[in-house]
Every structure is written in C-alpha cells, then in structure tokens.
C-alpha cells in the first residue's frame, strides 16, 4: 500500500511540477494544436475503436487470471469514462435566445476540478503499471491450468494484456490535455 501511495504522490508531483513551469500563451496554443493533431490521428482513433470493442471474457477457472481480467475490465471502463469526461470539461455552446439573438456559453473548469481529474488519471496510470506486473507474474498460471481450459485462460490473459496496452497511451493523452488546460488557466490568471 505504501508503494502505491508513493507512486501516486510521485505522479502527482510530476504533473504539478510540469505545470509549474509557466508557458507563454503562444507556446500553449502550439501545444494545443499538437494535442488536437494527436487526438485526431489515425492511431488514436484506431486505439479508441479497439477499446470500445473489447469485452471482458468469461471466467476461465483460474482465479488469479480471472481477477486480473475483472480488474482490467474495470480499468478499461474507467479509462473510457475519463476519455469521455475530458472534452466536456471545457465546452463552448452556441445557441439562440427566444428573441433570436445568438448566444455563446463557455463552460470552464476550475483549477481544482482539473487537478482532481489529473489525480484520477494518475491513479489509473499506477493501476496499469501494477496490473502489468501482475500479468507477468500470472502468465505461468496458464501452463498450470487444465489443458481443456487453457484456451479460456489464455483468452483472459490476452484480454488483460490488450487492455493494458491500449489504456496507457489513452491515459497519457488525457494527462497531456489536462496539463495544458491547467497551464492555460494558470497563465491567464484565472485563479
């Protein structure tokens, strides 16, 4: 438990220290353009499609691998939820009033909201790292499984490995977006 808290503290410190170095408005704009390109890239879109298609496999009968698959499924769900939540944090809506006047509404997140999302992402990144270690440890359990159930066991293990390989880059992208939003708020003196 101490290791997890230490890692979470490290990730949080790393994120917040990266934000501490003030960037100019122009640098932030350039960074946002790079982020937009990455989020619209073929690689990112393909990864998100794969994440949507993934489904937790049925129980294989090997508890260590089944637990890893269940935890990986939860990690996948949380990662999808974070990815859906982030675009909603900073949103501009254009509409019309009853009188026909165009109205623009901008919802801006607070610094505290962004920091909370950054902490949630950091916690997810730590889980990915922990589950990757567990996946390596339990890989030998496939050989110990009943030969008739080996296919199910391998399918569960491969599911977990795929979830881990897909969620880490997605979480990293989300962390970059949040870092940019925090830097933007701090640079515009919106505190």
QUIQUIHU-V499593 format. One record per residue. N is the residue number from 1. RES is the residue in three letters. SS is DSSP state (A for helix, B for strand, O for the rest). NEAR is the number of other C-alpha atoms within 8 Angstrom. D_LAST is the distance of its C-alpha to the last C-alpha in Angstrom with 1 decimal. Layout:
BEGIN
n=N res=RES ss=SS near=NEAR d_last=D_LAST
n=N res=RES ss=SS near=NEAR d_last=D_LAST
END
This chain:
BEGIN
n=1 res=UNK ss=O near=4 d_last=34.0
n=2 res=UNK ss=A near=5 d_last=32.8
n=3 res=UNK ss=A near=6 d_last=32.9
n=4 res=UNK ss=A near=8 d_last=30.6
n=5 res=UNK ss=A near=8 d_last=28.0
n=6 res=UNK ss=A near=8 d_last=28.3
n=7 res=UNK ss=A near=9 d_last=27.9
n=8 res=UNK ss=A near=11 d_last=24.9
n=9 res=UNK ss=A near=8 d_last=23.3
n=10 res=UNK ss=A near=8 d_last=24.3
n=11 res=UNK ss=A near=9 d_last=22.9
n=12 res=UNK ss=A near=11 d_last=19.5
n=13 res=UNK ss=A near=8 d_last=19.5
n=14 res=UNK ss=A near=8 d_last=20.7
n=15 res=UNK ss=A near=10 d_last=18.0
n=16 res=UNK ss=A near=8 d_last=15.1
n=17 res=UNK ss=A near=8 d_last=17.0
n=18 res=UNK ss=A near=8 d_last=17.6
n=19 res=UNK ss=A near=11 d_last=13.9
n=20 res=UNK ss=A near=7 d_last=13.7
n=21 res=UNK ss=O near=6 d_last=15.9
n=22 res=UNK ss=O near=8 d_last=14.0
n=23 res=UNK ss=O near=8 d_last=15.8
n=24 res=UNK ss=O near=7 d_last=16.5
n=25 res=UNK ss=A near=8 d_last=16.0
n=26 res=UNK ss=A near=6 d_last=19.7
n=27 res=UNK ss=A near=8 d_last=19.7
n=28 res=UNK ss=A near=12 d_last=17.2
n=29 res=UNK ss=A near=8 d_last=19.5
n=30 res=UNK ss=A near=8 d_last=22.5
n=31 res=UNK ss=A near=9 d_last=21.2
n=32 res=UNK ss=A near=10 d_last=20.4
n=33 res=UNK ss=A near=8 d_last=24.0
n=34 res=UNK ss=A near=8 d_last=25.4
n=35 res=UNK ss=A near=11 d_last=23.7
n=36 res=UNK ss=A near=8 d_last=25.1
n=37 res=UNK ss=A near=8 d_last=28.5
n=38 res=UNK ss=A near=8 d_last=28.5
n=39 res=UNK ss=A near=9 d_last=27.6
n=40 res=UNK ss=O near=8 d_last=30.4
n=41 res=UNK ss=O near=8 d_last=32.8
n=42 res=UNK ss=A near=6 d_last=36.1
n=43 res=UNK ss=A near=6 d_last=35.5
n=44 res=UNK ss=A near=11 d_last=32.4
n=45 res=UNK ss=A near=10 d_last=34.0
n=46 res=UNK ss=A near=8 d_last=37.1
n=47 res=UNK ss=A near=9 d_last=35.3
n=48 res=UNK ss=A near=8 d_last=33.6
n=49 res=UNK ss=A near=8 d_last=37.0
n=50 res=UNK ss=A near=9 d_last=38.6
n=51 res=UNK ss=A near=12 d_last=35.9
n=52 res=UNK ss=A near=6 d_last=36.8
n=53 res=UNK ss=A near=6 d_last=40.5
n=54 res=UNK ss=O near=8 d_last=40.4
n=55 res=UNK ss=O near=5 d_last=42.0
n=56 res=UNK ss=O near=9 d_last=42.5
n=57 res=UNK ss=O near=8 d_last=46.2
n=58 res=UNK ss=O near=6 d_last=48.6
n=59 res=UNK ss=O near=8 d_last=49.3
n=60 res=UNK ss=O near=11 d_last=51.5
n=61 res=UNK ss=O near=7 d_last=53.0
n=62 res=UNK ss=O near=10 d_last=51.4
n=63 res=UNK ss=A near=7 d_last=48.8
n=64 res=UNK ss=A near=8 d_last=46.8
n=65 res=UNK ss=A near=14 d_last=46.4
n=66 res=UNK ss=A near=12 d_last=45.9
n=67 res=UNK ss=A near=8 d_last=43.1
n=68 res=UNK ss=A near=13 d_last=41.4
n=69 res=UNK ss=A near=14 d_last=41.9
n=70 res=UNK ss=A near=9 d_last=40.4
n=71 res=UNK ss=A near=8 d_last=37.4
n=72 res=UNK ss=A near=12 d_last=37.0
n=73 res=UNK ss=A near=12 d_last=37.3
n=74 res=UNK ss=A near=8 d_last=34.4
n=75 res=UNK ss=A near=13 d_last=32.4
n=76 res=UNK ss=A near=11 d_last=33.2
n=77 res=UNK ss=A near=8 d_last=32.2
n=78 res=UNK ss=A near=9 d_last=28.8
n=79 res=UNK ss=A near=12 d_last=28.3
n=80 res=UNK ss=A near=9 d_last=29.3
n=81 res=UNK ss=A near=8 d_last=27.0
n=82 res=UNK ss=A near=11 d_last=23.9
n=83 res=UNK ss=A near=11 d_last=25.1
n=84 res=UNK ss=A near=8 d_last=25.4
n=85 res=UNK ss=A near=8 d_last=22.1
n=86 res=UNK ss=A near=10 d_last=20.0
n=87 res=UNK ss=A near=8 d_last=21.0
n=88 res=UNK ss=A near=7 d_last=20.2
n=89 res=UNK ss=A near=9 d_last=16.5
n=90 res=UNK ss=O near=10 d_last=15.9
n=91 res=UNK ss=B near=9 d_last=18.7
n=92 res=UNK ss=B near=8 d_last=20.1
n=93 res=UNK ss=B near=7 d_last=23.1
n=94 res=UNK ss=B near=8 d_last=25.6
n=95 res=UNK ss=B near=7 d_last=28.1
n=96 res=UNK ss=B near=9 d_last=30.3
n=97 res=UNK ss=O near=8 d_last=30.6
n=98 res=UNK ss=O near=5 d_last=34.0
n=99 res=UNK ss=O near=5 d_last=34.8
n=100 res=UNK ss=O near=6 d_last=34.3
n=101 res=UNK ss=O near=7 d_last=31.2
n=102 res=UNK ss=B near=8 d_last=28.9
n=103 res=UNK ss=B near=8 d_last=25.5
n=104 res=UNK ss=B near=8 d_last=22.6
n=105 res=UNK ss=B near=7 d_last=20.0
n=106 res=UNK ss=B near=8 d_last=16.9
n=107 res=UNK ss=B near=8 d_last=15.5
n=108 res=UNK ss=O near=7 d_last=12.1
n=109 res=UNK ss=O near=8 d_last=11.2
n=110 res=UNK ss=O near=6 d_last=8.3
n=111 res=UNK ss=A near=9 d_last=7.3
n=112 res=UNK ss=A near=6 d_last=9.9
n=113 res=UNK ss=A near=8 d_last=12.3
n=114 res=UNK ss=A near=12 d_last=12.3
n=115 res=UNK ss=A near=9 d_last=12.9
n=116 res=UNK ss=A near=8 d_last=15.6
n=117 res=UNK ss=A near=10 d_last=17.2
n=118 res=UNK ss=A near=13 d_last=17.2
n=119 res=UNK ss=A near=9 d_last=19.0
n=120 res=UNK ss=A near=8 d_last=21.4
n=121 res=UNK ss=A near=12 d_last=22.3
n=122 res=UNK ss=A near=12 d_last=22.8
n=123 res=UNK ss=A near=9 d_last=25.1
n=124 res=UNK ss=A near=12 d_last=27.0
n=125 res=UNK ss=A near=10 d_last=27.5
n=126 res=UNK ss=A near=11 d_last=28.9
n=127 res=UNK ss=A near=9 d_last=31.2
n=128 res=UNK ss=A near=12 d_last=32.5
n=129 res=UNK ss=A near=8 d_last=33.4
n=130 res=UNK ss=A near=8 d_last=35.1
n=131 res=UNK ss=A near=11 d_last=37.0
n=132 res=UNK ss=A near=10 d_last=38.1
n=133 res=UNK ss=A near=8 d_last=39.7
n=134 res=UNK ss=A near=9 d_last=41.3
n=135 res=UNK ss=A near=13 d_last=42.6
n=136 res=UNK ss=A near=7 d_last=44.3
n=137 res=UNK ss=A near=7 d_last=45.8
n=138 res=UNK ss=A near=10 d_last=47.2
n=139 res=UNK ss=O near=9 d_last=48.6
n=140 res=UNK ss=O near=7 d_last=51.9
n=141 res=UNK ss=A near=10 d_last=52.1
n=142 res=UNK ss=A near=10 d_last=53.0
n=143 res=UNK ss=A near=7 d_last=56.3
n=144 res=UNK ss=A near=6 d_last=57.0
n=145 res=UNK ss=O near=10 d_last=56.7
n=146 res=UNK ss=O near=6 d_last=59.7
n=147 res=UNK ss=O near=5 d_last=60.9
n=148 res=UNK ss=O near=5 d_last=61.0
n=149 res=UNK ss=O near=10 d_last=57.3
n=150 res=UNK ss=A near=11 d_last=56.2
n=151 res=UNK ss=A near=7 d_last=55.0
n=152 res=UNK ss=A near=10 d_last=52.7
n=153 res=UNK ss=A near=14 d_last=51.4
n=154 res=UNK ss=A near=9 d_last=50.7
n=155 res=UNK ss=A near=9 d_last=49.1
n=156 res=UNK ss=A near=16 d_last=46.6
n=157 res=UNK ss=A near=13 d_last=45.9
n=158 res=UNK ss=A near=8 d_last=45.4
n=159 res=UNK ss=A near=12 d_last=43.0
n=160 res=UNK ss=A near=13 d_last=40.8
n=161 res=UNK ss=A near=10 d_last=41.0
n=162 res=UNK ss=A near=8 d_last=40.1
n=163 res=UNK ss=A near=14 d_last=37.1
n=164 res=UNK ss=A near=12 d_last=35.8
n=165 res=UNK ss=A near=8 d_last=36.5
n=166 res=UNK ss=A near=11 d_last=34.7
n=167 res=UNK ss=A near=13 d_last=31.6
n=168 res=UNK ss=A near=10 d_last=30.6
n=169 res=UNK ss=A near=8 d_last=30.0
n=170 res=UNK ss=A near=11 d_last=28.3
n=171 res=UNK ss=A near=13 d_last=25.9
n=172 res=UNK ss=A near=8 d_last=25.3
n=173 res=UNK ss=A near=10 d_last=24.6
n=174 res=UNK ss=A near=12 d_last=22.1
n=175 res=UNK ss=A near=11 d_last=20.3
n=176 res=UNK ss=A near=9 d_last=20.2
n=177 res=UNK ss=A near=10 d_last=18.7
n=178 res=UNK ss=A near=12 d_last=15.9
n=179 res=UNK ss=A near=12 d_last=15.3
n=180 res=UNK ss=A near=12 d_last=15.2
n=181 res=UNK ss=A near=9 d_last=12.7
n=182 res=UNK ss=A near=12 d_last=10.3
n=183 res=UNK ss=A near=13 d_last=11.1
n=184 res=UNK ss=A near=10 d_last=10.7
n=185 res=UNK ss=A near=11 d_last=7.1
n=186 res=UNK ss=A near=10 d_last=6.6
n=187 res=UNK ss=A near=11 d_last=9.3
n=188 res=UNK ss=O near=6 d_last=8.3
n=189 res=UNK ss=O near=6 d_last=5.4
n=190 res=UNK ss=O near=6 d_last=3.8
n=191 res=UNK ss=O near=5 d_last=0.0
END
